[in-house]
Amino acid sequence: MIRDYAQYLLRNKRYESIKINQRIIHVLELLIIKGPIELKKFLNSPEVQGIYGKQSASTQSRDLVKMIMANLIKVDKDKGVVEVNYTLLDSLTYNV
């Protein structure tokens, strides 16, 4: 469900205040698979390094901030752990 919401944000980024990109979608999918993980360990994992290999470190930081601002992820600064923010699903409403 969180993956669907992120895809929705990507498809409708022209109309949404939250501008995400395909890299963010990939990183979010990795976090869904890995579950809660230390932020440093996650950012240094081969999968994330593969996504950001040709990008600068500031691009990676900007994407991380965008994910936090969009409430897609949450970072526990005390423990240094990053995880998907599943509580976001409680507040989403879909107009069908």
N, C-alpha and C positions, 0 to 999 in steps of 0.2 A: 504494500500500500504506500509506503514512504517512497519507494522507487517510482510508483505511478505519479505521485505528487511532484517529484523532482523532474520527471519527464514532462509533465504538464507545464511546469515553470520554464523549462527549456523551450518547448514548442511555442509558448506564449510570451516570450521575453520582451517582445515589442510592447506588450500591453501591461506587463507586470512591473512593479517597482523593483522587484528582485531580479537582477540580471545574472543568470548562471550560464555556464558553458558546458561543453561535453566532457571536459576534464573533471569537472565537479561531479558529474553523473558517474564517471568511472570510479572516482575516489569514494563516493558514497556507496557504490556497489561493493567495493572492497571492504568498507567498514561493516556493511551488512553481513558479509561472509565471515569476517574475522571476529566480530563482536567487540566488546570493550578491550582496548589495548593501549599500552603506553604510547603517548604521542610521539616521542623521539623514535621509538622502535617502529612505529607505523610509518612515519615520514622517511625513515631510512630503509624501509623494506624494498626489495627489488621491484615489486609491482608498482609502488608509488614512484620510485626512481625511474622506471620505464615510462610512466606517464609524463613526468616532468623532466626527462632527460635533456631535451633541447631547450627547455625554458629556464629562465633565471630564477634565483631563489625568491625574488620579490613576487614573481608570478605565483609561486606556490603559496606564499604568505597571503597574497590577495585572495586567492581561491579559498584558503582556509577561513579567512575573515568573512568572506561572502557566505560560506556554509554556516558559520556561527550566526551571522546577522539574519539569515533566512530560517534560523532555528532547525536546520537539518541535522546538525550535530551539536553535541555539548561537550565541553572540555572541563574536567575537574582539575583546577589549577593546583590544588593541594596534593593530589595523587599523581598528576601528570597524565591522566587517562582521558582518551577521547572515545566517544561512542555515538551511535546514531540516536537522535532525539525522537524516540517513539511516542513521547507524550504529545508531540505535535499532532498526531492523528486524532486525538480527542477533540481538538478544537477546529478541525477541518470540516467544512460543509460543502457538499456538491449540489449544484443546481442542475437537475436533470429535466 
